[in-house]
């Protein structure tokens, strides 16, 4: 009983001292990267800024090229990609496609599967990591490359809870799985929003 009480007090001390990600007090070797505690469902976030692409009709074609590229580290990040998150497979590609379906209409795009105006998207990397000890920093990693008419560009994102665009603050009290889902969602949103901003600039020029 005394040992259990000591463990509980240590857990409370860690939480009160650092806030942020809940880390159960288990031996390090037995903790899965995303923890034992359940997380909230994946959430889609709106863009930080408002955009208006004037109702253009687009057909979005997404190719998942992660397996062929096997990127181990993004140019915009020092964090290695281990492809062990829940977004490593087909589910991750579906989430990215759904994110386009969510953000583009809000930016004034009419999604039309019959349109000859095609936005080609290649999903090159998608991962999230929880790094550190005690005060854990979640990283959301995403890289997409897009081609639209004569425009082509790659968008590389490594976002943490310290970024002003992150929905998760440094002192947020969440489970590990919720933390990874939120930061992964923020990374995808960030990449797509950068693309939307570029498309709007092209439309205005």
N, C-alpha and C positions, 0 to 999 in steps of 0.2 A: 504494500500500500504506500509505504514511504517512497519507494522508487517511482511509482506511478505519479504521485503528487509532485515529485521533483521534475519528472518529465513534462507534466502539464505546466508547471511554472516556467520551465525553460521555453516551452512553446509560446506561452503568453508573452514572455520577455522578447522573443524574436519578433513576434507580430507587432508589439507595441513599439519596439525600438526601430523597426524598419518600415512597417506598413507594407503596402504593395502586394506581392504575390504570397499566397499562403503556402508554406512548405511544411508538410507533416514531418514530425520527428521520427524518421526511420533511418536505419543504417544506409549510408550513401549508395552502396552497391545494389540495394533493393528498390531504389526509387526510379520508376520510369521517367523519362524526360518530361512527360506531361502530367505526371502525378497520378494519385489514386482518386482524388476528389472529382466529381462530375463538373462539367462546365455548362455555361449557358449556350443556347443554340447560336449558330453562326448568324451574325447580323450584317445587313448591308447598310452602309453609311452614305448620306448624300454628299455631293461635292462641297468643298469649303466655300467656294465662290459660285456665283451665278453665271450661266452662259446661255447664249441664244444663237443657235446655228440655223435659224430661220426656216425650220420645218423641212430640211433636205431629207430625201428618201435614201436610206442606205440599207444594204444587205451586209450583215456582219458574218465573216467566215473566220472561224478560229481553228488554228492548227496547234496541236500540242506536240512540240518538238523536243521536249525535255529529255526523253529517253535517247534520242539520237545525238543531242549535243553533249549531254552529261556534264554540264557546267558544275565545277566544284567551288568556284568563288566568283562573285560578281565584281566588275571593275569599280563599282561604287561602294564596295564593302570589304572589310577585312574578315568578315565572318564566313567560315566555310559552310557550304551547303551539304547536309548529310542525307536529305531526302527521306527522312524517317517520320515526318509529320503526317497527320491524317489527310493532308492535301497532296501527298506525293503521287497518287494515281489518278484515275479517271475523275474521281470526285473533285479534285482540285481544278481540273479543266472545266468541269461543269459550273463550278462556283464562279470562275473568271468569266465564262460566257454569260451567266446570269447577271453578273455585275454590269456588263455592257448593256444588257437588256434593261437594267434598272437605271443606269446613269444617263444613257444617251437620250431617251425620251424627255427626261427632265431638262436636258440641255437643248431642246428644240429639234431633235432628230426624229424623223418618222421611220420606224423600222419596217422594212418591206422585203420579204423573202423573195420577191419577184424582181426587185430592182436590179438594173444593170450597173448601178453605181455601188461598187463593192469596197468595203473596208476590210482589208486582209490583216488578220492578227496572228502572230506567232507567239505562243506561250513558251518562253525559254527557261524560266526558273521560277520556282515558287516554294518557299520554305519559311519556317519560323524557328527561333531558338530562344531558350531561356539561359542566360549566361550570368555567372557570378555566384557568390556564396553569401547567404544572409540577405543582402539587398540585391535581388535578382533583377536583371534588365532584360525585358523581352525584345527580340528583334523580329521584324517582319520583312521578309525578302521577296522581291518580285522583279521579274524582268519580262517585258513584252516588247515586241517589235511590230510596227504597223506600217502598212502601205495603203495609200489612198491617192489615186490618180498619179501625179508625179512626185508626191510627197512620201518619204519613208524615213522612219526614225525609230530608235530603240529607247525605251524608258526603263531605267534601272533605279530601284528603290531599296533602301535599307532604313527602315523607320523604327524608332524606339519610343518608349513611353515619355521620353524627354522632348520629343518633337512637338512643336506647337500644333501640328495637324493630327496628333494622335488622340483618339477618343479615350485613351487610357492614360491617366496621370501617374506620375512617379510614386504617389502615395496611395494609389487605388488598392482597395482590399478585395482581391478576387482570387479564385482558384487558379492553379497553373493552366488548366485546360482553357478556362475563360480567357486568361491572359494571352495565350497563344492564338486563340480564335479572333480576339479583338485586334491584336497587332497584325495578324495576317490580313484581316479585312481592311485595315488601314493602309497596308502596303499596296493591295490591289487597287483600292480607291485612289490612292495617290498617283499610281502609274496611269490609270485611265484619265484622271482629272488633268494631268499634265498634257496628255494627248488631246483632250477636248479643248484645252486652252490654245494649243497650237492650231487645231482645225479652225477655231474661231478667228484666229489671227489671219489664217490663209483666206478665209471667207471675206474678211474685211479689206484685204489687200487687193 
